[in-house]
Amino acid sequence: MGVTAIVGANWGDEGKGKVTDVLAGKAKYVVRYQGGSNAGHTIINEYGKFALRLLPSGVFHSGVINVIGPGVALDMSAFIREREALIARGVPEPIIQISDRAQVVMPYHKLFDELEEERLGARAFGSTKTGIAPFYADKYLKLGIQVADLFDVDRLTSRLEASLEAKNILLQHLYRQAPIEVSSLLPQLLQDAEQIKPFVCNTTLILHAALGRDETILVEGQLGALRDPDHGIYPYSTSSSTLAAFAAVGAGLPPYAITKIVAVVKAYSSCVGAGPFVSEIAGSEADELRKRGGDAGEYGVNTGRPRRMGWFDAVAARYGCMLQGATEVVLTNLDVLGYLAKVPVCTGYISDGSIIREFPASANLDRVKPVIEYLPGWLSDISAIREFDKLPREAQNYVLFVEQQIGVRITSVSIGPNREQMIGR
């Protein structure tokens, strides 16, 4: 069956959680391969509305094995709370496996995240303050704590001491904070470790065995292509690769196993956090789109912050699909645009007096302006329609226009937040 990657083509917030939830009904494994609890996936089903931050989006399907892979930033307390909250709301206990090679978000990662954003002031990056950047910094400085380290107290103590040596100097002399003692961290870490212990295993071996049995595996990305630290709007990016190419690394799978890449594209644009956003709109125009967007408006799943709003950006979406290597696209939130008589779209950028169609490097993004074209709107509610050819002609034409602009076939269109509100093509 191969592996299917479900990834975002833009800034995140494209609707990947719903797409994964829908596809998980026919999968055996759903794998989170990067990121942490800094962004969430909203899912609506018969149990209610849920915002998943660490748990893979297959947790609502019985029999699906949900894997937190070695590339994930594991916040143990967030994982424990999220799992318990699901069960408390009547969701059958999901099958979850945590890689023993995943690394742990520590309390001092969150502390440094907050202190640095405060220090930067107006230059801040809009961090969610969940410790992600300090976590990945430690990982690549070889100062991280792996899940397996939690079950050897001597090794854990030694690893913590090594990590805190330089941090305590920074705390005292840069941030004017008290140093951290290892002894103050151990009790809670060991308590949390006992709670996650039943889920810990070698997920890499398990997934390779599943490949050998030709079982269906979904790998689920967090955020979108434009937040990738190598190819996105750096430095306003996240700290782990958001691309399908990294799924093999972050999940522990061979690259050749990923045979289908589903890029999720929103019918308009939105993002949380700072950074260039060429098609951005403001004022009442943005407020109206934000209010109508999604099930409860366009607000960050993790932070609750109002999302920045914009019209569909063909330049950014085409670039994102290219980066992801998309084999097909799911277009989401088409129903939201039903209030517009004319639907604006950004089809190019004006740079130094010329129109460009390729997404530029971050250094050049701040000075480009959008080229806006208008397509006829459909001025109707399409959320109950289940066949593409039953959509208003204007809505069909909008989908075909987006498909032509991004250069990848749109195989499904989402016209509402629920599982059944998905139209296949």
N, C-alpha and C positions, 0 to 999 in steps of 0.2 A: 504493500500500500504506500510505502514511502512516508516522508515527514512533510507536513504542511506548516509553513510559517505564517502567522497572522501578525502584521506589523502596520505601523502608521506611516503615512506618506508626508505628513506635515509637522505641526508643532506638538502633536499629541491631542487628546480630547476628540479623536475622530470617531469613536464608537467601537473600538477594538473589543471591548468586553462583551458587548452584545453579539458581535460576529463570532467570537470564540465560544460563547455560550451556545449559540445555535449549532455550530459545527461540532461541538463536544458531544452532542447527542449520538454521533456515530463514531466517536473516538474511544480508544482504550486509555490513552495517556494525554494529559495536558500539562505542559512544562513551562514554568517561568524561567527565563534564562539570563535576565539582567535586571538592573535597577533594584529598588527597595520599596519602602512604604511611602516614598515621596510623591507618588502619583497614584491615582486610583482608576478602576474600571467600574462603571455603573451598569448594573444588570437588574432588569425587572422581569419577574416571573410569578408563578402561582404562590410563592412564599412571600412576595412583597418586593420592595425596592432595596437593593444592596449596593454598597460602595466597597469593592474589594481593593485592598492595597497590597497585600502580600500573597494572599491565596490565589492560586490559578483559577481561571474562570470556568473550570469544569467541575467545581465543587457542588453544583446543584444537580448533577447527574449521578445516580447510583451506579456503581460499577466502574466509574472513571477513576483512574489513579492520577492524582494531582501531585506534580513533582516541583519542588523548589530546588533549582539546579545550582551547581557550584558557582555560577556567575552572579548569583543574587546576593544583595546586601541584606542579610537576615537580621531584622530587629525582633529579638525573641519575645519581648513583652508585647509588641504589636501583633505578632503572630498568635500568641496565646489569647489575647483579647478578641481578635478577629474570629478565630475559630470558635471560641466560647459564645460569642454574640450570634453566630450563625445557628448554632445548636439551640440556643435559648429562644430563637424565633421559629423553631419548628423544622429547620432544615435537617434532614437525616445526616448523621455523622459522616462526613466525607472521608474518603481514603486519601491520606496525605503522606508523602515521603519527602524528607529533607536530606539533601546531600551532605555527607560528612565532610566534604571539602568546601562547602559554602562558608563564607566568612561572616563574622558577627558585627553588627553595628553596636558600638559601645556607648555608654553614657557620655564619655568625654568627646565622642564624635559630634553628638548633638550640641554639647556645650560649646565646642569650638565653632560650629556652624553658626550658632546664635551670636557669639562674641565677634566673629569676623564680619557678619552682616551689619552688626551695630557699629563696628569700627569703620567700615567702608562708607556708611551713611548714604549720601546721594549716589555714590558709585556702586552700590550694592547690586547683586545679580538677581535679586528676587527669589532667593532660596526659600524652600519650604521648611528649612531649619530642622530637618529630620536626620541630619548628620551624613548625608550622602557624599558630598565632596571630601570632607575629612576622612570618611571611611575608605573611599577609593584611593586617596592619597596614601594612606597607611598600607593598603593592599599592595600598591606598586613600590612602596618603600620597604616592603617585606617586613612590616611591623604589624600586620593584621593577625587576628585571632580566628583560626578555623574552628568549625563546629567540633571536630574531633579533639581539639585542644581542651575543650570544656570538661572532658571526662578524665583528665590527668591533672590533678591540682598542682603538682610541682611544675609541670610544663606550663600550665596556664599562668601560674605566678611569675615564672621566668619571662614569659612572653609579655605580660603586662608591665613588668619592671622595665623591659627594653623599650616598650612603646612610650612609657611615661617619662623617660629620662629627659628628652628634649621638650616634651610638651609642658612639663612643669616649669621649665625655664621661661617658655613663652607665656604661660599663665601668669607667672609672677612679674615678669619684666615688660611684657607687651600689653597684656590685658589687665594687669593689676588685680589678679585673682589669687586665691589660696591654692597651693599645690594639691594634687590628688594622691592619696595613699592607696596602695594596692589593697590593703586590708579593708578599705571602705567599699571596694567594688566586689570582692569575692562572694559575700553572702548572697546577694541578689543574683549574681551570675550563676552560682551553683544551684540556686533554687529554680531559676528559669531553665537551666540545663536539664534538670531532672524532669521538668514538665515536657520538654521537647524530645527527650531521649527515646520514647517509643516510636517516633517518626523518623529517626535518623538511620540512614543506611547508605550503601554505595549505590547511588542512583545511576551512575554511569554504567555500571555492569548491568543493572536492571534494564536500562533503555537499550543497550546493545543487544541484550537477549530478546527484547520485544521486537527489535528490528529483524532479528533472525527468524522470529515467528510471523513476520509480515503483519504485525499489528499496527493499527492506526495511531499515529502520534501527532499532536498539535504542539507547536512551540509558540509561545505568546510573548510578544514584545511589549515593552513599556515605553510611553511617549512616542515620538515620531522621528522621521529621518532628519528633520531640520534641527533636532536637539542632539544629534550625534556630535561627539567632541572632535572628530576628524573632518567630517563633511558638512556639518550644520553651521548654525549661526554663532560659532565660537567667538567670544567666551560665554555667550548666553546659552550655553548648552548644558546637558546633564553630564555626568561623570563616567558613564559606561556607554558602550556602543549600542545604539538603538536599531541597528541594521540587521536584516535577516542573515547576512553573512556571519554575524557574530553568534547566531543561535547555535551553530555547531560547537563553538567554544564554550559558551555559557551553559549549554545543556549537557555537554559531554557526548556529542554525537559526531559521526563522520560527515564532512561537508557534502559528500555525494548523496547522502540520504535525504537531503531536503530537495524534494522534487516539485513542490508547488509553493509559490509565495503569493499570498493574498494581501495586497496593500489596501488599507482602508482609507478612503478619501471622503471628507465631509463636503456637502453641497455648497457650503460657504466656509469661511475661515474663523478660527478662534484660537486663542492661546492664553496661557497663564504665565506670568513672569515677564521680565524685562527683555529687551532686545529688539532688533529691527523687525518690522511687520508692515510690509509695503502697502497692502490693501486695507489697512486698518481704517475704520470709521469711528466717529465720536458723536457725542451729544445724543439727541433724541433718536437719531437714526440707529445708533449702536444700542441704545436702551431698548428699543422696540425689538430688534433682532435678538438681543440677549434674553429678553422676557419670553419670547416665543420659542427659543431654542431648547431642544430636548424635552424631557418630561417635566422638569422643574426649573427651567431656565439655565443659562450658561454660567455656571459657577464652578470653581475648582472642586473636584471630588475630595481632595485631601485638605485643602486650605479654606474652602468656602469663598475664596476671593472671586469677585466678578471677573469673568474672562474678558480679555480684549477681543473686540469683534471686527470682522472684515468680510469683504465679499470673496467669492471663490477666486483664488490666485492660480491661474493656469501655469505660470512660470514656476512657482514653488512646487505645485503638485506634480508637474511633469518631471522636475528634478528629483523630487522625493521618490516617485515611482521608479525612476532610473536607478537611483542609489539602492533601493530595495531589491532591484531585479524582479519587479512584479511580473508574475505570469497572468494575473487577473486582478480586478479591482472590485471592491464593494463600495458603492456610493451611499453615504448615510445622510439622514436628516433632510431628505428632499422635501418632505411634507412641510417643513418649517417655512419654506419660501412661498407658500401658497397665498400669502397676504399681499404680495407685490404685483402691481400691474406691469412693471418693467423690472427685470432682474439684472442688477449690475454684475459684471464679471471683469476681473483684471486679466488681460490677455498679453500684456507686455510691460516692460519698464522703460521709462525715459531716462537715459543716462547721457549727460553732457550733450543734450540736444538730439540724440539718436535713440531710436527704439530698439531695445534688445529683447530677445526671447529666452536667453539662457540665464540661469540663476548665478549671480556673481558672488565672489568671496565677501566675507563680512565687512572688510575695509571699504568696500564700494557700495554696500547696501544702504547706508545711511543717506546717500545723496541721490538715490533713484526715486522716481515718482511713478505711480501706477498709470497704465493705459486702460481706461475703463470703456467697455462696450456694454450694450444693453440688449437683452433678449426678452421677447414677450413673456409675461407671466401668465399663470393659469387661474389665479383668483378663485381657488376652490380648495376644499378639504379633500385630500387624496388618501388619508390614513386608513380607509376601509377597503381600498382597492387591492386586489391580490394578483392581477395579471398586467403585464407591461402594456399590452395593446389596449387595455381599458383605461389607462391614464389619459388625462387631457393631452391633446396633441402638443401643446406648448411644453408640458412637463416631459414628454418623450423627447422632444427636440432639445431640451436642456440637457438631458442625460446624454444624448448623442453628441451634443456640442462638447461636453466635458470629456467624453470618450475620445473624440477627435483631438482635443487639445492635449491630453496626457499621453496618447498613443498606446494605450493598453485597454483591452476589452473590459467593459463593466459587465460582470456576470450576475450581480445582484444589486438591488436598490432597496434601501431601508426607508420606510415611510412611517416610522413611529418607534417607540422604545421597546415594545413587546416582541417576543420571539416570533410570533406569527405575522408581524408586520414587516415581512421581507418578501420582495418580489424577485423571482429568478428570471433570467433572460436566456 
